Amino acid sequence: MPDFTLRLSAPMEPKPAELRENFYWTADGPTSFEGPYGPRLGKLGPVRPENVDFVRLALLVFAADRTTPRSGGGSNWSQREFRLRVPVRTPEPWLAAKAELERLLDFLTGDAWTLDFYRARPPKEPVAKRLPLVAPKRAVLLSGGADSAVGAVLSRSQLAADQGHLLLSHVGAKNLAPIQRDVSATAEKLIPGPSQVHLQIGLRRNTKQIDGSPFTDEPSSRSRSLLFLSLGLAAASVDEVPLWIPENGFASLNPPLDPNRRGSLSTRTTHPAFLAGLAQVLTGAGAHGEIHNPFTEMTKGEMFAKAAELVGRDEAAAYLSATHSCGLTGQRTFGLPVTEQCGVCFGCVVRRASFQAAGLQDSTRYIDPDVSTRVKGWLTKNSVERSMQGFLRRGVRSLDLATMSLPPSYPTSVAADLCRRACTELGNYFA
């Protein structure tokens, strides 16, 4: 079982056993992570201490996930077991929430997690002043994808002229950073008036350990979005405002494309049950945990139509076409621009169907499958179109709904109707 501890200080000459068992996050010493943020998150301002604790947990989960390769075979081909030790200011509230946190992580990544928490003295670190934001109303996660782009304009449409919001991006893939900046700037132009600050946070595991030796790599990284969410809540905690996590309800429910898969997406960060459970755990531990998905009962096509209603059809089409929804990597291998989208992964297929459903022109740059035989084979191998068409023929079954683990606040009838509408959008796309 992989066993990892997050340390807030690092030895000058680490032993091999220490490197195998520890990640190091320090303010000014050797560190396992890349980015300008120390383990107190001082550059974010006066973050609530319990939210600092949660970021440490999420960062350790992400680092362990990223460093431990999955193995194939059987129905549990992707499941691993982890034991983690997390440094926090006060362990008792986190230990009380241990079982529920472990269950949520299991649900999120499909792995088995065992957590422990130990008391750590907060490292000395300068704390920045609050961001220059007028009357902050909320924080909104901005990934650079289409859903978060709709969230940005919806949020601005609900702000008074003397209010503002924070757009927060996690720069996990460097090619997304300019897309995030462009989406932020365009949202501000489309709905002028309210104050807006866009904060891009770069925090990720280094490629090398503190002694210069390489980390092992697992490319799937199902927990990456948990780190994004934790950083968003940390930033929102400074002004005690809600955090919006914009995601279409169909993707959030994550129905399986075929009976042998746990879901169409590899992670469940915006699933209603996960968000409700996490908010309850965080609030109980004293952290800021006010999380809201404004699109939890909308299809992506309905979201695109909402954007057109807010900013105009041509404007919405251009705005959404400039976003990035593709979940496939490897473009560089074929000499293709990393910003070109595959057009055949789950995110791309739903995106294309949504443009059509909303009656908007899709000007997205998709990879031309005929550019070479190798590219065509790569796209065919990674395409979900056949699985998607099989899913549409089968439809969302009662068993699918029963296994969605819906919270009491989300009626099964609402989920069934949402899936029906999403399937109609997808069916029309394939017709």
C-alpha positions as CSV (number, residue, x, y, z in Angstrom):
1,M,0.0,0.0,0.0
2,P,1.5,3.4,-1.0
3,D,2.1,5.3,2.3
4,F,2.8,9.1,2.0
5,T,3.2,12.0,4.5
6,L,3.2,15.7,3.6
7,R,6.1,17.4,5.4
8,L,6.3,21.2,5.9
9,S,10.1,21.1,6.1
10,A,12.7,19.2,4.2
11,P,16.0,17.5,5.1
12,M,19.1,18.8,3.4
13,E,20.3,15.3,2.4
14,P,17.2,13.1,2.2
15,K,17.6,9.3,2.3
16,P,16.0,7.2,-0.4
17,A,13.4,5.8,2.1
18,E,12.4,9.4,3.0
19,L,11.8,10.2,-0.6
20,R,9.7,7.2,-1.1
21,E,7.4,8.1,1.8
22,N,7.2,11.9,1.9
23,F,6.3,14.9,-0.1
24,Y,7.8,18.2,1.0
25,W,5.9,21.6,0.8
26,T,8.1,24.4,2.1
27,A,7.9,28.2,1.9
28,D,11.6,28.7,1.1
29,G,13.4,25.3,1.2
30,P,13.6,22.3,-1.1
31,T,10.0,21.4,-2.2
32,S,8.2,18.7,-4.1
33,F,5.9,21.2,-5.7
34,E,6.0,23.9,-8.3
35,G,4.4,27.3,-7.8
36,P,4.8,30.5,-5.8
37,Y,2.5,29.4,-2.9
38,G,3.9,28.2,0.4
39,P,2.1,25.8,2.8
40,R,0.4,28.7,4.6
41,L,-1.0,30.1,1.3
42,G,0.1,33.5,2.4
43,K,0.0,34.9,-1.1
44,L,-3.7,34.3,-1.2
45,G,-4.3,36.6,1.8
46,P,-5.7,35.8,5.2
47,V,-7.1,32.3,4.3
48,R,-9.1,30.6,7.0
49,P,-6.6,28.1,8.7
50,E,-9.0,25.1,8.2
51,N,-9.0,25.8,4.5
52,V,-5.3,25.8,4.5
53,D,-5.5,22.4,6.1
54,F,-7.9,21.3,3.3
55,V,-5.6,22.5,0.6
56,R,-2.8,20.4,2.2
57,L,-5.0,17.4,2.1
58,A,-6.0,17.9,-1.5
59,L,-2.4,18.5,-2.5
60,L,-1.2,15.3,-0.9
61,V,-4.1,13.4,-2.4
62,F,-3.1,14.8,-5.8
63,A,0.6,14.1,-5.4
64,A,0.0,10.5,-4.3
65,D,-2.5,10.0,-7.2
66,R,0.0,11.5,-9.7
67,T,2.9,9.4,-8.4
68,T,1.3,6.0,-8.1
69,P,0.8,4.2,-11.4
70,R,-2.5,2.2,-11.9
71,S,-2.4,-1.5,-12.8
72,G,-4.8,-3.3,-15.1
73,G,-6.8,-6.4,-14.7
74,G,-10.2,-7.3,-13.5
75,S,-13.1,-5.1,-12.6
76,N,-10.9,-3.2,-10.1
77,W,-8.3,-2.4,-12.8
78,S,-7.9,1.1,-11.6
79,Q,-8.2,0.8,-7.9
80,R,-5.3,1.5,-5.6
81,E,-5.0,1.7,-1.8
82,F,-3.4,4.7,-0.1
83,R,-2.4,5.7,3.4
84,L,-1.9,9.4,3.9
85,R,-0.7,11.6,6.8
86,V,-1.7,15.3,6.5
87,P,-0.3,18.2,8.6
88,V,-3.0,20.4,10.1
89,R,-3.3,23.0,12.7
90,T,-5.7,21.1,14.9
91,P,-6.1,17.4,14.2
92,E,-9.2,16.7,16.3
93,P,-11.9,18.1,13.9
94,W,-10.3,16.3,10.9
95,L,-10.0,13.0,12.8
96,A,-13.7,13.3,13.6
97,A,-14.4,13.6,9.9
98,K,-11.9,11.0,8.8
99,A,-14.4,8.2,7.9
100,E,-16.6,10.5,5.7
101,L,-13.5,12.1,4.1
102,E,-12.2,8.6,3.2
103,R,-15.6,7.7,1.7
104,L,-15.7,10.9,-0.4
105,L,-12.2,10.3,-1.7
106,D,-13.1,6.7,-2.6
107,F,-16.2,8.0,-4.4
108,L,-14.2,10.6,-6.2
109,T,-11.3,8.6,-7.6
110,G,-12.3,4.9,-7.4
111,D,-9.4,4.2,-5.0
112,A,-9.4,3.2,-1.3
113,W,-8.0,5.9,1.0
114,T,-6.9,5.8,4.6
115,L,-6.2,9.2,6.2
116,D,-4.4,10.3,9.3
117,F,-3.8,13.9,10.6
118,Y,-1.0,15.2,12.7
119,R,-0.4,18.6,14.4
120,A,2.0,20.9,12.5
121,R,3.1,24.3,13.5
122,P,2.1,26.8,10.8
123,P,5.3,27.9,8.9
124,K,6.3,31.5,9.0
125,E,5.1,33.1,5.7
126,P,4.1,36.7,4.7
127,V,0.4,37.1,4.3
128,A,-0.8,39.3,1.4
129,K,-3.5,41.9,1.7
130,R,-7.0,41.2,0.3
131,L,-7.4,41.4,-3.4
132,P,-8.5,44.8,-4.8
133,L,-12.1,43.6,-5.4
134,V,-15.1,45.9,-4.8
135,A,-17.8,44.3,-2.6
136,P,-17.0,40.7,-3.5
137,K,-20.2,38.6,-4.0
138,R,-18.8,35.3,-4.9
139,A,-15.8,33.4,-6.3
140,V,-16.2,31.4,-9.5
141,L,-13.9,28.6,-10.8
142,L,-12.7,29.3,-14.3
143,S,-11.0,26.3,-15.9
144,G,-11.0,27.6,-19.5
145,G,-13.8,25.2,-20.4
146,A,-17.1,26.1,-21.8
147,D,-19.1,25.4,-18.6
148,S,-17.0,27.7,-16.5
149,A,-17.2,30.4,-19.2
150,V,-21.0,30.3,-19.0
151,G,-20.6,30.5,-15.2
152,A,-18.5,33.7,-15.5
153,V,-21.1,35.6,-17.6
154,L,-24.0,34.3,-15.5
155,S,-22.2,35.5,-12.4
156,R,-21.5,38.9,-13.9
157,S,-25.2,39.2,-15.0
158,Q,-26.3,38.8,-11.4
159,L,-23.9,41.4,-9.9
160,A,-24.9,45.0,-9.3
161,A,-22.6,47.7,-10.7
162,D,-21.1,48.2,-7.3
163,Q,-20.4,44.5,-6.7
164,G,-17.6,42.2,-7.9
165,H,-16.6,38.6,-8.2
166,L,-13.3,36.6,-8.2
167,L,-12.5,34.3,-11.1
168,L,-10.1,31.7,-10.0
169,S,-8.1,29.4,-12.3
170,H,-5.7,26.5,-11.6
171,V,-2.9,26.4,-14.1
172,G,-2.4,22.7,-14.3
173,A,-1.6,22.6,-18.0
174,K,0.3,25.7,-19.2
175,N,-1.4,25.8,-22.6
176,L,-4.7,26.6,-20.8
177,A,-3.3,29.7,-19.1
178,P,-3.8,32.1,-22.1
179,I,-7.2,30.5,-22.8
180,Q,-8.3,31.3,-19.2
181,R,-7.1,34.9,-19.5
182,D,-8.9,35.4,-22.7
183,V,-12.2,33.9,-21.3
184,S,-11.9,36.2,-18.3
185,A,-11.3,39.3,-20.4
186,T,-14.1,38.5,-22.8
187,A,-16.6,37.9,-20.0
188,E,-15.8,41.3,-18.7
189,K,-16.3,42.9,-22.1
190,L,-19.6,41.1,-22.8
191,I,-21.1,42.2,-19.5
192,P,-19.4,45.4,-18.4
193,G,-19.8,47.1,-15.1
194,P,-19.1,44.9,-12.1
195,S,-15.7,44.6,-10.6
196,Q,-13.7,41.5,-11.5
197,V,-10.3,40.0,-10.5
198,H,-8.9,37.0,-12.3
199,L,-6.5,34.9,-10.2
200,Q,-4.4,32.2,-11.8
201,I,-2.9,29.8,-9.3
202,G,0.0,27.6,-10.4
203,L,0.5,24.7,-7.9
204,R,1.4,21.2,-9.0
205,R,3.8,18.4,-8.2
206,N,7.3,18.8,-9.6
207,T,8.6,16.4,-12.2
208,K,11.6,15.7,-9.9
209,Q,12.1,14.9,-6.3
210,I,14.1,17.2,-4.0
211,D,17.3,15.2,-4.7
212,G,16.8,15.6,-8.5
213,S,15.6,12.1,-9.2
214,P,12.4,11.8,-11.3
215,F,9.0,11.1,-9.8
216,T,7.1,8.2,-11.3
217,D,4.0,9.3,-13.2
218,E,0.4,8.3,-13.4
219,P,-1.3,10.4,-16.2
220,S,-5.0,10.0,-15.2
221,S,-4.8,12.1,-12.1
222,R,-8.5,11.9,-11.1
223,S,-7.9,14.1,-8.1
224,R,-6.7,17.1,-9.9
225,S,-10.1,18.8,-9.8
226,L,-10.2,18.3,-6.0
227,L,-7.0,20.5,-5.7
228,F,-8.7,23.1,-7.9
229,L,-11.8,23.1,-5.7
230,S,-9.8,23.3,-2.5
231,L,-7.8,26.4,-3.8
232,G,-11.1,28.0,-4.8
233,L,-12.6,27.5,-1.3
234,A,-9.3,28.9,0.2
235,A,-9.6,32.1,-1.9
236,A,-13.4,32.3,-1.2
237,S,-12.7,32.0,2.6
238,V,-10.8,35.3,2.7
239,D,-14.1,37.2,2.2
240,E,-16.4,34.4,3.3
241,V,-18.2,34.3,-0.1
242,P,-19.8,31.3,-1.9
243,L,-17.7,29.4,-4.4
244,W,-19.4,28.6,-7.7
245,I,-18.3,25.4,-9.5
246,P,-20.0,25.7,-12.9
247,E,-20.6,22.3,-14.5
248,N,-23.5,21.0,-16.6
249,G,-25.8,18.7,-14.6
250,F,-25.5,15.7,-17.1
251,A,-21.7,15.6,-16.7
252,S,-22.0,16.0,-13.0
253,L,-24.3,13.0,-12.7
254,N,-21.6,11.0,-14.6
255,P,-23.8,8.3,-16.1
256,P,-21.9,5.2,-17.4
257,L,-21.5,5.0,-21.2
258,D,-21.5,1.2,-21.0
259,P,-22.5,-1.2,-18.2
260,N,-18.9,-2.1,-17.3
261,R,-17.8,1.5,-16.6
262,R,-18.3,3.4,-13.4
263,G,-19.1,6.6,-15.3
264,S,-18.4,8.5,-18.5
265,L,-15.9,10.7,-16.8
266,S,-12.9,9.7,-14.6
267,T,-13.8,12.0,-11.7
268,R,-16.9,13.0,-9.8
269,T,-15.9,16.3,-8.3
270,T,-19.1,18.1,-9.2
271,H,-21.4,15.2,-8.5
272,P,-24.3,16.5,-6.2
273,A,-23.6,13.8,-3.6
274,F,-19.9,14.7,-3.5
275,L,-20.4,18.4,-3.2
276,A,-23.1,18.0,-0.5
277,G,-21.0,15.6,1.5
278,L,-17.8,17.7,1.2
279,A,-19.6,20.9,2.2
280,Q,-21.0,19.2,5.3
281,V,-17.5,17.8,6.2
282,L,-15.7,21.1,5.7
283,T,-18.3,23.1,7.7
284,G,-18.1,20.6,10.5
285,A,-14.3,20.9,10.6
286,G,-14.5,24.7,10.8
287,A,-13.5,25.3,7.1
288,H,-15.3,27.6,4.7
289,G,-17.4,25.1,2.6
290,E,-20.1,27.1,0.8
291,I,-20.2,25.4,-2.6
292,H,-22.7,25.9,-5.4
293,N,-23.2,24.6,-8.9
294,P,-25.6,26.9,-10.6
295,F,-26.1,24.5,-13.5
296,T,-26.8,21.3,-11.5
297,E,-30.2,20.8,-13.3
298,M,-29.2,22.0,-16.8
299,T,-27.8,20.3,-19.8
300,K,-24.8,21.8,-21.6
301,G,-27.0,22.7,-24.5
302,E,-29.3,24.6,-22.1
303,M,-26.3,26.3,-20.7
304,F,-25.1,27.4,-24.2
305,A,-28.7,28.8,-24.8
306,K,-28.5,30.7,-21.5
307,A,-25.2,32.3,-22.6
308,A,-26.8,33.3,-25.9
309,E,-29.7,34.8,-23.9
310,L,-27.3,36.8,-21.7
311,V,-24.8,38.1,-24.3
312,G,-26.3,37.5,-27.8
313,R,-26.2,34.6,-30.2
314,D,-23.1,35.6,-32.3
315,E,-21.2,36.8,-29.2
316,A,-22.0,33.6,-27.3
317,A,-20.9,31.5,-30.3
318,A,-17.5,33.2,-30.5
319,Y,-17.0,33.3,-26.7
320,L,-17.8,29.6,-26.3
321,S,-15.8,28.5,-29.4
322,A,-12.7,30.0,-27.8
323,T,-12.9,27.8,-24.7
324,H,-11.2,24.4,-24.3
325,S,-13.3,21.3,-23.3
326,C,-11.0,18.5,-24.7
327,G,-10.0,15.8,-22.3
328,L,-7.4,14.1,-24.6
329,T,-3.7,14.9,-24.5
330,G,-0.9,13.9,-26.8
331,Q,-1.3,16.4,-29.6
332,R,2.4,17.2,-29.4
333,T,3.3,13.6,-30.3
334,F,1.7,14.1,-33.7
335,G,3.1,17.6,-34.2
336,L,-0.3,19.2,-33.6
337,P,-1.0,22.4,-31.7
338,V,-1.9,21.6,-28.1
339,T,-4.9,23.9,-28.3
340,E,-6.6,21.9,-31.1
341,Q,-9.3,19.7,-29.6
342,C,-9.9,16.1,-30.6
343,G,-13.6,16.3,-31.2
344,V,-14.2,12.7,-30.2
345,C,-13.7,12.5,-26.4
346,F,-16.7,12.8,-24.0
347,G,-16.1,16.5,-23.4
348,C,-15.8,17.3,-27.1
349,V,-18.8,15.2,-28.2
350,V,-21.1,16.8,-25.6
351,R,-19.7,20.2,-26.5
352,R,-20.4,19.7,-30.2
353,A,-23.9,18.5,-29.5
354,S,-24.5,21.5,-27.2
355,F,-23.6,24.0,-29.9
356,Q,-26.1,22.3,-32.2
357,A,-28.8,22.1,-29.5
358,A,-28.5,25.8,-28.8
359,G,-28.4,26.7,-32.5
360,L,-25.0,28.4,-32.2
361,Q,-22.1,28.2,-34.7
362,D,-19.3,26.1,-33.5
363,S,-16.0,27.7,-34.6
364,T,-13.8,25.4,-32.4
365,R,-10.6,24.2,-33.9
366,Y,-10.9,20.4,-33.9
367,I,-8.2,18.1,-35.1
368,D,-8.6,17.0,-38.8
369,P,-8.7,13.2,-38.7
370,D,-7.4,13.0,-42.2
371,V,-4.2,14.9,-41.5
372,S,-2.4,11.5,-41.3
373,T,-3.1,7.8,-40.8
374,R,-1.4,7.9,-37.4
375,V,-3.6,10.8,-36.2
376,K,-6.7,9.1,-37.6
377,G,-5.8,5.9,-35.7
378,W,-5.1,7.8,-32.5
379,L,-8.5,9.6,-32.7
380,T,-10.3,6.3,-33.5
381,K,-8.7,4.6,-30.5
382,N,-9.7,7.4,-28.1
383,S,-13.2,8.1,-29.5
384,V,-16.2,7.7,-27.3
385,E,-18.6,8.0,-30.2
386,R,-19.4,4.3,-30.5
387,S,-19.9,3.9,-26.7
388,M,-22.0,7.1,-26.7
389,Q,-24.3,5.8,-29.5
390,G,-24.6,2.5,-27.6
391,F,-25.5,4.4,-24.5
392,L,-28.2,6.4,-26.4
393,R,-29.7,3.2,-27.8
394,R,-29.8,1.7,-24.3
395,G,-31.0,4.8,-22.6
396,V,-30.6,5.7,-18.9
397,R,-31.9,2.7,-17.1
398,S,-33.5,2.5,-13.6
399,L,-30.3,0.8,-12.5
400,D,-28.2,3.7,-13.7
401,L,-30.3,6.1,-11.7
402,A,-30.2,3.9,-8.6
403,T,-26.4,3.8,-8.7
404,M,-25.9,7.5,-9.1
405,S,-25.8,7.9,-5.3
406,L,-28.0,11.0,-5.4
407,P,-28.3,13.0,-2.2
408,P,-31.8,13.5,-0.7
409,S,-31.9,17.1,-2.0
410,Y,-31.7,15.8,-5.6
411,P,-34.9,13.8,-6.6
412,T,-34.4,10.9,-8.9
413,S,-37.2,12.2,-11.1
414,V,-35.1,15.4,-11.7
415,A,-32.0,13.3,-12.6
416,A,-34.1,11.2,-15.0
417,D,-35.5,14.2,-16.8
418,L,-32.1,15.9,-17.0
419,C,-30.6,12.7,-18.5
420,R,-33.5,12.4,-21.0
421,R,-33.0,16.0,-22.2
422,A,-29.2,15.5,-22.5
423,C,-29.8,12.3,-24.5
424,T,-32.1,14.1,-26.8
425,E,-29.3,16.7,-27.5
426,L,-26.8,13.9,-28.1
427,G,-29.2,11.9,-30.2
428,N,-29.9,14.8,-32.5
429,Y,-26.1,15.4,-32.9
430,F,-25.6,11.8,-34.1
431,A,-28.8,11.7,-36.2
